[in-house]
Amino acid sequence: MTADRKALTRAYKETPRPMGVYRVHNRVADKSLVGISVDLPSILNRELAQLRLQAHKNTALQDEWNALGPDAFAFEVLDTLSPPADDPGYDPRAELRVLEALWLEKLRPWGARGYNAAPKKA
């Protein structure tokens, strides 16, 4: 491997991955699955791969994917979170949960509107 290739590989590995809120959107039925991740490209790739391989854990989403086909679905980044530059030990989990709660409240993706579990009543 050349020095340039090694430098590019190292730079890629050291680049922070985009984190935030995503959704798998059934555009035909206007239903959504909303989630969070510290690595948005990876989770969107995983969601797509699981659906293609008939292995998604959300059976309602998998059933509709099978019935409607991949063209009926969009994989979207709804919101991103940037880590603070001055905090190398930054833990984004709490902030990601807050962002997720905001998007869940906005989209309400449960019941006839989506694939998420309805929030528990207090």
N, CA, C and O atoms as a GROMACS GRO file, in nm:
protein
  488
    1MET      N    1   0.085  -0.118   0.000
    1MET     CA    2   0.000   0.000   0.000
    1MET      C    3   0.089   0.124   0.000
    1MET      O    4   0.188   0.131   0.074
    2THR      N    5   0.055   0.220  -0.082
    2THR     CA    6   0.136   0.341  -0.091
    2THR      C    7   0.111   0.430   0.030
    2THR      O    8   0.013   0.413   0.103
    3ALA      N    9   0.202   0.526   0.050
    3ALA     CA   10   0.188   0.619   0.162
    3ALA      C   11   0.062   0.703   0.148
    3ALA      O   12  -0.006   0.731   0.247
    4ASP      N   13   0.028   0.743   0.022
    4ASP     CA   14  -0.093   0.823   0.001
    4ASP      C   15  -0.218   0.744   0.039
    4ASP      O   16  -0.310   0.798   0.102
    5ARG      N   17  -0.221   0.619   0.002
    5ARG     CA   18  -0.337   0.536   0.034
    5ARG      C   19  -0.350   0.517   0.185
    5ARG      O   20  -0.460   0.521   0.239
    6LYS      N   21  -0.237   0.496   0.252
    6LYS     CA   22  -0.239   0.481   0.398
    6LYS      C   23  -0.289   0.609   0.463
    6LYS      O   24  -0.366   0.603   0.559
    7ALA      N   25  -0.246   0.723   0.414
    7ALA     CA   26  -0.290   0.851   0.470
    7ALA      C   27  -0.440   0.871   0.449
    7ALA      O   28  -0.509   0.919   0.539
    8LEU      N   29  -0.488   0.835   0.333
    8LEU     CA   30  -0.632   0.848   0.305
    8LEU      C   31  -0.713   0.755   0.395
    8LEU      O   32  -0.818   0.793   0.447
    9THR      N   33  -0.665   0.633   0.414
    9THR     CA   34  -0.733   0.538   0.500
    9THR      C   35  -0.736   0.589   0.643
    9THR      O   36  -0.840   0.582   0.709
   10ARG      N   37  -0.626   0.640   0.693
   10ARG     CA   38  -0.618   0.692   0.828
   10ARG      C   39  -0.712   0.812   0.844
   10ARG      O   40  -0.783   0.822   0.944
   11ALA      N   41  -0.712   0.901   0.747
   11ALA     CA   42  -0.799   1.019   0.754
   11ALA      C   43  -0.947   0.977   0.757
   11ALA      O   44  -1.026   1.035   0.831
   12TYR      N   45  -0.982   0.877   0.678
   12TYR     CA   46  -1.120   0.827   0.677
   12TYR      C   47  -1.159   0.773   0.814
   12TYR      O   48  -1.266   0.803   0.866
   13LYS      N   49  -1.071   0.692   0.873
   13LYS     CA   50  -1.100   0.631   1.002
   13LYS      C   51  -1.108   0.734   1.114
   13LYS      O   52  -1.180   0.713   1.212
   14GLU      N   53  -1.037   0.843   1.102
   14GLU     CA   54  -1.036   0.946   1.205
   14GLU      C   55  -1.147   1.049   1.187
   14GLU      O   56  -1.172   1.129   1.278
   15THR      N   57  -1.213   1.049   1.074
   15THR     CA   58  -1.321   1.144   1.049
   15THR      C   59  -1.444   1.101   1.128
   15THR      O   60  -1.489   0.987   1.117
   16PRO      N   61  -1.499   1.193   1.208
   16PRO     CA   62  -1.618   1.156   1.283
   16PRO      C   63  -1.735   1.124   1.189
   16PRO      O   64  -1.756   1.193   1.089
   17ARG      N   65  -1.810   1.020   1.223
   17ARG     CA   66  -1.925   0.979   1.143
   17ARG      C   67  -2.044   1.069   1.179
   17ARG      O   68  -2.060   1.106   1.295
   18PRO      N   69  -2.127   1.105   1.080
   18PRO     CA   70  -2.244   1.186   1.112
   18PRO      C   71  -2.341   1.106   1.200
   18PRO      O   72  -2.368   0.989   1.175
   19MET      N   73  -2.392   1.172   1.305
   19MET     CA   74  -2.486   1.107   1.395
   19MET      C   75  -2.613   1.189   1.402
   19MET      O   76  -2.612   1.310   1.378
   20GLY      N   77  -2.722   1.122   1.436
   20GLY     CA   78  -2.847   1.196   1.447
   20GLY      C   79  -2.969   1.106   1.434
   20GLY      O   80  -2.967   0.989   1.472
   21VAL      N   81  -3.076   1.165   1.380
   21VAL     CA   82  -3.206   1.099   1.367
   21VAL      C   83  -3.230   1.065   1.221
   21VAL      O   84  -3.201   1.145   1.132
   22TYR      N   85  -3.282   0.946   1.197
   22TYR     CA   86  -3.312   0.902   1.060
   22TYR      C   87  -3.453   0.846   1.055
   22TYR      O   88  -3.516   0.821   1.158
   23ARG      N   89  -3.501   0.827   0.932
   23ARG     CA   90  -3.627   0.755   0.917
   23ARG      C   91  -3.627   0.674   0.789
   23ARG      O   92  -3.564   0.710   0.689
   24VAL      N   93  -3.700   0.564   0.796
   24VAL     CA   94  -3.734   0.486   0.678
   24VAL      C   95  -3.879   0.525   0.650
   24VAL      O   96  -3.967   0.500   0.732
   25HIS      N   97  -3.903   0.584   0.534
   25HIS     CA   98  -4.033   0.643   0.503
   25HIS      C   99  -4.102   0.565   0.392
   25HIS      O  100  -4.052   0.557   0.279
   26ASN      N  101  -4.217   0.510   0.423
   26ASN     CA  102  -4.303   0.446   0.323
   26ASN      C  103  -4.381   0.560   0.259
   26ASN      O  104  -4.476   0.612   0.318
   27ARG      N  105  -4.341   0.600   0.139
   27ARG     CA  106  -4.401   0.715   0.073
   27ARG      C  107  -4.541   0.687   0.023
   27ARG      O  108  -4.620   0.780   0.004
   28VAL      N  109  -4.575   0.561   0.000
   28VAL     CA  110  -4.709   0.526  -0.049
   28VAL      C  111  -4.811   0.541   0.064
   28VAL      O  112  -4.915   0.605   0.045
   29ALA      N  113  -4.782   0.484   0.179
   29ALA     CA  114  -4.874   0.487   0.292
   29ALA      C  115  -4.845   0.602   0.388
   29ALA      O  116  -4.919   0.621   0.486
   30ASP      N  117  -4.740   0.679   0.363
   30ASP     CA  118  -4.695   0.787   0.450
   30ASP      C  119  -4.676   0.738   0.594
   30ASP      O  120  -4.726   0.797   0.689
   31LYS      N  121  -4.601   0.628   0.606
   31LYS     CA  122  -4.568   0.571   0.736
   31LYS      C  123  -4.417   0.576   0.753
   31LYS      O  124  -4.342   0.571   0.656
   32SER      N  125  -4.373   0.587   0.879
   32SER     CA  126  -4.231   0.602   0.905
   32SER      C  127  -4.182   0.514   1.018
   32SER      O  128  -4.257   0.478   1.109
   33LEU      N  129  -4.055   0.479   1.010
   33LEU     CA  130  -3.980   0.422   1.120
   33LEU      C  131  -3.874   0.524   1.154
   33LEU      O  132  -3.791   0.557   1.069
   34VAL      N  133  -3.875   0.576   1.275
   34VAL     CA  134  -3.780   0.678   1.318
   34VAL      C  135  -3.682   0.616   1.416
   34VAL      O  136  -3.722   0.539   1.504
   35GLY      N  137  -3.554   0.650   1.402
   35GLY     CA  138  -3.452   0.598   1.492
   35GLY      C  139  -3.336   0.694   1.505
   35GLY      O  140  -3.330   0.796   1.437
   36ILE      N  141  -3.242   0.659   1.593
   36ILE     CA  142  -3.121   0.739   1.614
   36ILE      C  143  -2.999   0.651   1.596
   36ILE      O  144  -3.006   0.529   1.611
   37SER      N  145  -2.887   0.716   1.565
   37SER     CA  146  -2.763   0.641   1.551
   37SER      C  147  -2.643   0.735   1.566
   37SER      O  148  -2.651   0.853   1.533
   38VAL      N  149  -2.534   0.680   1.614
   38VAL     CA  150  -2.408   0.754   1.618
   38VAL      C  151  -2.335   0.742   1.486
   38VAL      O  152  -2.229   0.802   1.468
   39ASP      N  153  -2.389   0.665   1.393
   39ASP     CA  154  -2.330   0.648   1.260
   39ASP      C  155  -2.444   0.634   1.158
   39ASP      O  156  -2.485   0.524   1.123
   40LEU      N  157  -2.493   0.748   1.110
   40LEU     CA  158  -2.609   0.748   1.020
   40LEU      C  159  -2.588   0.670   0.891
   40LEU      O  160  -2.675   0.592   0.854
   41PRO      N  161  -2.476   0.687   0.820
   41PRO     CA  162  -2.460   0.608   0.698
   41PRO      C  163  -2.466   0.458   0.723
   41PRO      O  164  -2.524   0.384   0.644
   42SER      N  165  -2.408   0.412   0.833
   42SER     CA  166  -2.409   0.269   0.863
   42SER      C  167  -2.548   0.218   0.896
   42SER      O  168  -2.587   0.112   0.849
   43ILE      N  169  -2.625   0.292   0.977
   43ILE     CA  170  -2.757   0.243   1.015
   43ILE      C  171  -2.851   0.244   0.895
   43ILE      O  172  -2.933   0.152   0.881
   44LEU      N  173  -2.842   0.345   0.809
   44LEU     CA  174  -2.928   0.346   0.690
   44LEU      C  175  -2.893   0.231   0.598
   44LEU      O  176  -2.982   0.170   0.539
   45ASN      N  177  -2.766   0.200   0.586
   45ASN     CA  178  -2.723   0.086   0.506
   45ASN      C  179  -2.774  -0.044   0.568
   45ASN      O  180  -2.817  -0.134   0.496
   46ARG      N  181  -2.768  -0.054   0.700
   46ARG     CA  182  -2.815  -0.175   0.768
   46ARG      C  183  -2.966  -0.193   0.751
   46ARG      O  184  -3.013  -0.304   0.724
   47GLU      N  185  -3.042  -0.084   0.766
   47GLU     CA  186  -3.188  -0.092   0.748
   47GLU      C  187  -3.220  -0.143   0.607
   47GLU      O  188  -3.303  -0.233   0.590
   48LEU      N  189  -3.155  -0.087   0.508
   48LEU     CA  190  -3.178  -0.127   0.369
   48LEU      C  191  -3.139  -0.273   0.347
   48LEU      O  192  -3.213  -0.349   0.285
   49ALA      N  193  -3.023  -0.312   0.398
   49ALA     CA  194  -2.976  -0.450   0.380
   49ALA      C  195  -3.071  -0.549   0.446
   49ALA      O  196  -3.102  -0.653   0.388
   50GLN      N  197  -3.116  -0.519   0.566
   50GLN     CA  198  -3.207  -0.611   0.636
   50GLN      C  199  -3.338  -0.626   0.558
   50GLN      O  200  -3.392  -0.736   0.548
   51LEU      N  201  -3.389  -0.516   0.503
   51LEU     CA  202  -3.513  -0.525   0.425
   51LEU      C  203  -3.491  -0.608   0.299
   51LEU      O  204  -3.574  -0.692   0.264
   52ARG      N  205  -3.380  -0.584   0.231
   52ARG     CA  206  -3.352  -0.660   0.108
   52ARG      C  207  -3.333  -0.809   0.136
   52ARG      O  208  -3.368  -0.893   0.053
   53LEU      N  209  -3.278  -0.841   0.251
   53LEU     CA  210  -3.250  -0.981   0.286
   53LEU      C  211  -3.366  -1.048   0.359
   53LEU      O  212  -3.353  -1.161   0.405
   54GLN      N  213  -3.480  -0.979   0.369
   54GLN     CA  214  -3.598  -1.034   0.438
   54GLN      C  215  -3.568  -1.063   0.584
   54GLN      O  216  -3.619  -1.160   0.640
   55ALA      N  217  -3.486  -0.978   0.648
   55ALA     CA  218  -3.443  -1.006   0.784
   55ALA      C  219  -3.469  -0.889   0.880
   55ALA      O  220  -3.410  -0.885   0.988
   56HIS      N  221  -3.555  -0.796   0.842
   56HIS     CA  222  -3.579  -0.680   0.929
   56HIS      C  223  -3.660  -0.723   1.051
   56HIS      O  224  -3.756  -0.799   1.039
   57LYS      N  225  -3.621  -0.674   1.168
   57LYS     CA  226  -3.689  -0.714   1.291
   57LYS      C  227  -3.829  -0.654   1.303
   57LYS      O  228  -3.911  -0.704   1.380
   58ASN      N  229  -3.859  -0.547   1.229
   58ASN     CA  230  -3.992  -0.487   1.232
   58ASN      C  231  -4.075  -0.556   1.122
   58ASN      O  232  -4.062  -0.524   1.004
   59THR      N  233  -4.159  -0.649   1.164
   59THR     CA  234  -4.231  -0.731   1.066
   59THR      C  235  -4.332  -0.651   0.983
   59THR      O  236  -4.353  -0.682   0.866
   60ALA      N  237  -4.393  -0.549   1.042
   60ALA     CA  238  -4.489  -0.467   0.966
   60ALA      C  239  -4.416  -0.393   0.854
   60ALA      O  240  -4.466  -0.387   0.741
   61LEU      N  241  -4.301  -0.338   0.884
   61LEU     CA  242  -4.220  -0.270   0.783
   61LEU      C  243  -4.175  -0.370   0.676
   61LEU      O  244  -4.183  -0.341   0.557
   62GLN      N  245  -4.127  -0.486   0.719
   62GLN     CA  246  -4.082  -0.587   0.624
   62GLN      C  247  -4.196  -0.631   0.533
   62GLN      O  248  -4.176  -0.645   0.413
   63ASP      N  249  -4.315  -0.653   0.590
   63ASP     CA  250  -4.430  -0.695   0.510
   63ASP      C  251  -4.466  -0.590   0.404
   63ASP      O  252  -4.495  -0.625   0.289
   64GLU      N  253  -4.464  -0.464   0.442
   64GLU     CA  254  -4.498  -0.359   0.346
   64GLU      C  255  -4.388  -0.340   0.242
   64GLU      O  256  -4.417  -0.309   0.126
   65TRP      N  257  -4.264  -0.358   0.281
   65TRP     CA  258  -4.152  -0.355   0.185
   65TRP      C  259  -4.173  -0.466   0.082
   65TRP      O  260  -4.156  -0.443  -0.038
   66ASN      N  261  -4.207  -0.584   0.129
   66ASN     CA  262  -4.229  -0.697   0.038
   66ASN      C  263  -4.346  -0.670  -0.056
   66ASN      O  264  -4.339  -0.702  -0.175
   67ALA      N  265  -4.452  -0.611  -0.005
   67ALA     CA  266  -4.571  -0.586  -0.086
   67ALA      C  267  -4.554  -0.470  -0.184
   67ALA      O  268  -4.600  -0.478  -0.298
   68LEU      N  269  -4.487  -0.364  -0.141
   68LEU     CA  270  -4.479  -0.242  -0.222
   68LEU      C  271  -4.349  -0.229  -0.303
   68LEU      O  272  -4.345  -0.161  -0.406
   69GLY      N  273  -4.246  -0.295  -0.257
   69GLY     CA  274  -4.117  -0.287  -0.326
   69GLY      C  275  -4.033  -0.170  -0.280
   69GLY      O  276  -4.085  -0.077  -0.218
   70PRO      N  277  -3.904  -0.173  -0.310
   70PRO     CA  278  -3.810  -0.072  -0.261
   70PRO      C  279  -3.837   0.069  -0.312
   70PRO      O  280  -3.801   0.166  -0.246
   71ASP      N  281  -3.898   0.083  -0.428
   71ASP     CA  282  -3.922   0.217  -0.482
   71ASP      C  283  -4.022   0.296  -0.400
   71ASP      O  284  -4.031   0.418  -0.414
   72ALA      N  285  -4.099   0.229  -0.315
   72ALA     CA  286  -4.199   0.297  -0.232
   72ALA      C  287  -4.137   0.357  -0.105
   72ALA      O  288  -4.206   0.425  -0.029
   73PHE      N  289  -4.008   0.332  -0.082
   73PHE     CA  290  -3.946   0.373   0.044
   73PHE      C  291  -3.831   0.470   0.021
   73PHE      O  292  -3.759   0.464  -0.079
   74ALA      N  293  -3.816   0.560   0.116
   74ALA     CA  294  -3.703   0.654   0.117
   74ALA      C  295  -3.630   0.639   0.250
   74ALA      O  296  -3.692   0.616   0.354
   75PHE      N  297  -3.499   0.651   0.246
   75PHE     CA  298  -3.415   0.644   0.365
   75PHE      C  299  -3.358   0.784   0.386
   75PHE      O  300  -3.280   0.832   0.303
   76GLU      N  301  -3.395   0.848   0.496
   76GLU     CA  302  -3.369   0.991   0.512
   76GLU      C  303  -3.298   1.021   0.644
   76GLU      O  304  -3.320   0.954   0.745
   77VAL      N  305  -3.214   1.123   0.642
   77VAL     CA  306  -3.156   1.181   0.762
   77VAL      C  307  -3.245   1.299   0.798
   77VAL      O  308  -3.260   1.392   0.719
   78LEU      N  309  -3.304   1.296   0.917
   78LEU     CA  310  -3.394   1.402   0.961
   78LEU      C  311  -3.321   1.513   1.035
   78LEU      O  312  -3.357   1.630   1.022
   79ASP      N  313  -3.219   1.478   1.111
   79ASP     CA  314  -3.149   1.575   1.194
   79ASP      C  315  -3.011   1.521   1.226
   79ASP      O  316  -2.993   1.400   1.240
   80THR      N  317  -2.915   1.610   1.237
   80THR     CA  318  -2.780   1.566   1.273
   80THR      C  319  -2.734   1.636   1.399
   80THR      O  320  -2.783   1.743   1.435
   81LEU      N  321  -2.638   1.574   1.464
   81LEU     CA  322  -2.581   1.625   1.588
   81LEU      C  323  -2.430   1.633   1.568
   81LEU      O  324  -2.366   1.537   1.526
   82SER      N  325  -2.375   1.750   1.598
   82SER     CA  326  -2.231   1.768   1.585
   82SER      C  327  -2.166   1.761   1.722
   82SER      O  328  -2.210   1.829   1.815
   83PRO      N  329  -2.061   1.681   1.735
   83PRO     CA  330  -1.994   1.674   1.865
   83PRO      C  331  -1.917   1.803   1.890
   83PRO      O  332  -1.863   1.862   1.797
   84PRO      N  333  -1.911   1.847   2.015
   84PRO     CA  334  -1.832   1.966   2.045
   84PRO      C  335  -1.684   1.941   2.019
   84PRO      O  336  -1.630   1.836   2.054
   85ALA      N  337  -1.619   2.037   1.958
   85ALA     CA  338  -1.478   2.021   1.922
   85ALA      C  339  -1.388   2.014   2.045
   85ALA      O  340  -1.280   1.956   2.039
   86ASP      N  341  -1.430   2.073   2.154
   86ASP     CA  342  -1.344   2.081   2.272
   86ASP      C  343  -1.370   1.972   2.376
   86ASP      O  344  -1.323   1.982   2.489
   87ASP      N  345  -1.445   1.867   2.339
   87ASP     CA  346  -1.477   1.759   2.433
   87ASP      C  347  -1.452   1.623   2.367
   87ASP      O  348  -1.543   1.564   2.308
   88PRO      N  349  -1.328   1.572   2.377
   88PRO     CA  350  -1.296   1.445   2.311
   88PRO      C  351  -1.371   1.324   2.369
   88PRO      O  352  -1.384   1.223   2.301
   89GLY      N  353  -1.419   1.333   2.492
   89GLY     CA  354  -1.490   1.221   2.554
   89GLY      C  355  -1.641   1.237   2.544
   89GLY      O  356  -1.715   1.174   2.620
   90TYR      N  357  -1.688   1.319   2.454
   90TYR     CA  358  -1.830   1.350   2.439
   90TYR      C  359  -1.914   1.225   2.418
   90TYR      O  360  -1.882   1.140   2.335
   91ASP      N  361  -2.022   1.214   2.495
   91ASP     CA  362  -2.117   1.103   2.484
   91ASP      C  363  -2.249   1.160   2.430
   91ASP      O  364  -2.316   1.235   2.501
   92PRO      N  365  -2.285   1.128   2.307
   92PRO     CA  366  -2.402   1.190   2.243
   92PRO      C  367  -2.537   1.128   2.279
   92PRO      O  368  -2.640   1.177   2.234
   93ARG      N  369  -2.538   1.021   2.358
   93ARG     CA  370  -2.662   0.945   2.378
   93ARG      C  371  -2.778   1.028   2.430
   93ARG      O  372  -2.889   1.017   2.379
   94ALA      N  373  -2.756   1.111   2.530
   94ALA     CA  374  -2.865   1.190   2.588
   94ALA      C  375  -2.919   1.289   2.485
   94ALA      O  376  -3.041   1.305   2.472
   95GLU      N  377  -2.831   1.356   2.414
   95GLU     CA  378  -2.875   1.452   2.313
   95GLU      C  379  -2.947   1.383   2.197
   95GLU      O  380  -3.043   1.436   2.142
   96LEU      N  381  -2.900   1.265   2.160
   96LEU     CA  382  -2.968   1.190   2.055
   96LEU      C  383  -3.110   1.150   2.098
   96LEU      O  384  -3.203   1.156   2.017
   97ARG      N  385  -3.126   1.112   2.223
   97ARG     CA  386  -3.260   1.076   2.273
   97ARG      C  387  -3.353   1.196   2.271
   97ARG      O  388  -3.472   1.183   2.241
   98VAL      N  389  -3.301   1.314   2.302
   98VAL     CA  390  -3.382   1.437   2.298
   98VAL      C  391  -3.425   1.466   2.155
   98VAL      O  392  -3.542   1.495   2.130
   99LEU      N  393  -3.331   1.458   2.061
   99LEU     CA  394  -3.366   1.480   1.919
   99LEU      C  395  -3.468   1.377   1.872
   99LEU      O  396  -3.562   1.411   1.801
  100GLU      N  397  -3.449   1.253   1.911
  100GLU     CA  398  -3.543   1.148   1.871
  100GLU      C  399  -3.683   1.179   1.927
  100GLU      O  400  -3.782   1.165   1.855
  101ALA      N  401  -3.691   1.220   2.052
  101ALA     CA  402  -3.820   1.252   2.113
  101ALA      C  403  -3.889   1.365   2.038
  101ALA      O  404  -4.011   1.362   2.018
  102LEU      N  405  -3.813   1.465   1.995
  102LEU     CA  406  -3.871   1.576   1.919
  102LEU      C  407  -3.929   1.527   1.787
  102LEU      O  408  -4.040   1.566   1.749
  103TRP      N  409  -3.856   1.442   1.717
  103TRP     CA  410  -3.905   1.390   1.589
  103TRP      C  411  -4.020   1.292   1.607
  103TRP      O  412  -4.111   1.288   1.524
  104LEU      N  413  -4.017   1.214   1.713
  104LEU     CA  414  -4.129   1.123   1.739
  104LEU      C  415  -4.257   1.204   1.767
  104LEU      O  416  -4.365   1.168   1.722
  105GLU      N  417  -4.242   1.312   1.842
  105GLU     CA  418  -4.358   1.397   1.871
  105GLU      C  419  -4.410   1.464   1.743
  105GLU      O  420  -4.530   1.476   1.723
  106LYS      N  421  -4.319   1.506   1.658
  106LYS     CA  422  -4.358   1.573   1.533
  106LYS      C  423  -4.424   1.476   1.435
  106LYS      O  424  -4.529   1.509   1.378
  107LEU      N  425  -4.366   1.359   1.414
  107LEU     CA  426  -4.414   1.266   1.312
  107LEU      C  427  -4.516   1.165   1.366
  107LEU      O  428  -4.600   1.115   1.290
  108ARG      N  429  -4.510   1.136   1.495
  108ARG     CA  430  -4.601   1.039   1.559
  108ARG      C  431  -4.609   0.909   1.478
  108ARG      O  432  -4.718   0.868   1.436
  109PRO      N  433  -4.494   0.843   1.457
  109PRO     CA  434  -4.488   0.726   1.368
  109PRO      C  435  -4.527   0.594   1.433
  109PRO      O  436  -4.448   0.500   1.436
  110TRP      N  437  -4.647   0.587   1.485
  110TRP     CA  438  -4.698   0.462   1.543
  110TRP      C  439  -4.842   0.444   1.499
  110TRP      O  440  -4.905   0.535   1.445
  111GLY      N  441  -4.893   0.325   1.523
  111GLY     CA  442  -5.029   0.296   1.479
  111GLY      C  443  -5.037   0.303   1.327
  111GLY      O  444  -4.952   0.248   1.257
  112ALA      N  445  -5.138   0.371   1.276
  112ALA     CA  446  -5.158   0.382   1.132
  112ALA      C  447  -5.054   0.473   1.066
  112ALA      O  448  -5.046   0.477   0.943
  113ARG      N  449  -4.975   0.545   1.145
  113ARG     CA  450  -4.880   0.641   1.088
  113ARG      C  451  -4.736   0.588   1.084
  113ARG      O  452  -4.647   0.656   1.033
  114GLY      N  453  -4.714   0.469   1.135
  114GLY     CA  454  -4.575   0.426   1.131
  114GLY      C  455  -4.548   0.291   1.193
  114GLY      O  456  -4.638   0.212   1.221
  115TYR      N  457  -4.419   0.267   1.211
  115TYR     CA  458  -4.367   0.139   1.253
  115TYR      C  459  -4.305   0.141   1.394
  115TYR      O  460  -4.264   0.036   1.444
  116ASN      N  461  -4.298   0.256   1.456
  116ASN     CA  462  -4.244   0.265   1.592
  116ASN      C  463  -4.352   0.220   1.691
  116ASN      O  464  -4.471   0.225   1.661
  117ALA      N  465  -4.309   0.178   1.807
  117ALA     CA  466  -4.402   0.144   1.916
  117ALA      C  467  -4.458   0.275   1.972
  117ALA      O  468  -4.386   0.374   1.984
  118ALA      N  469  -4.584   0.274   2.007
  118ALA     CA  470  -4.645   0.392   2.068
  118ALA      C  471  -4.582   0.416   2.204
  118ALA      O  472  -4.545   0.322   2.273
  119PRO      N  473  -4.568   0.543   2.242
  119PRO     CA  474  -4.510   0.570   2.373
  119PRO      C  475  -4.600   0.518   2.485
  119PRO      O  476  -4.723   0.514   2.472
  120LYS      N  477  -4.538   0.479   2.593
  120LYS     CA  478  -4.614   0.430   2.708
  120LYS      C  479  -4.679   0.547   2.779
  120LYS      O  480  -4.618   0.653   2.796
  121LYS      N  481  -4.803   0.526   2.819
  121LYS     CA  482  -4.874   0.633   2.890
  121LYS      C  483  -4.828   0.638   3.034
  121LYS      O  484  -4.814   0.535   3.101
  122ALA      N  485  -4.806   0.759   3.081
  122ALA     CA  486  -4.758   0.777   3.219
  122ALA      C  487  -4.869   0.768   3.319
  122ALA      O  488  -4.845   0.781   3.439
   0.00000   0.00000   0.00000
